[in-house]
Structures are given as structure tokens and as C-alpha cells.
Amino acid sequence: MSRPRERSRVRFERMLEAAGDRVRAKGLDGLTMQHVAAGAGVPIGSLCPFFPDRNALIARMFSDSRDVR
């Protein structure tokens, strides 16, 4: 895998992990794109290519069968 692709994959995984952490701590109502970006340590604009909005992020979290309880 090329370096840019590897960095992109790692960033993507950090975003999903941050989203899961936030949902576990605050529930779905507490999930915001700003909190995900902060938790992942990325600028908020970095989320947009992967998740254009909060609903897309939530859908991806559940489509990956991640445990967010």
C-alpha cells in the first residue's frame, strides 16, 4: 500500500474510533462532527471526503458492525 493510502486508511480508522468513543460516552445525540474531528486529532475538513455529514458517519459505523454500546 502506498504511503498516502496508508495514511488515509489510518486517519479513517481514527475517525471511526473517535466516533465510537463519543457515542459510548454521550450517545448518538452527543455525536457531532466537531467532536469526532477533535477526538481523531484531524481538522474537521478531513472528515468530509469520508463522511459528508453526521448521518453518513453513523451509517458507516453501523455498517461496519462496530460495537458502540
Residue pairs with C-beta under 8 A, 6 or more apart in sequence:
1 9
11 40
11 42
11 46
12 50
14 40
14 41
14 42
15 36
15 37
15 40
15 42
15 46
15 47
15 50
15 51
15 57
16 60
16 61
16 64
16 66
17 39
17 40
18 35
18 36
18 37
18 38
18 39
18 40
19 31
19 36
19 39
19 57
19 58
19 61
19 68
20 61
20 66
20 67
20 68
21 39
22 30
22 31
22 32
22 35
22 36
22 39
23 30
23 31
23 61
23 68
24 68
24 69
28 58
31 54
31 57
31 58
32 54
33 44
33 47
33 51
33 53
33 54
33 57
34 44
36 47
36 57
37 43
37 44
37 46
37 47
40 46
47 57
50 60
51 57
51 60
61 68
62 68
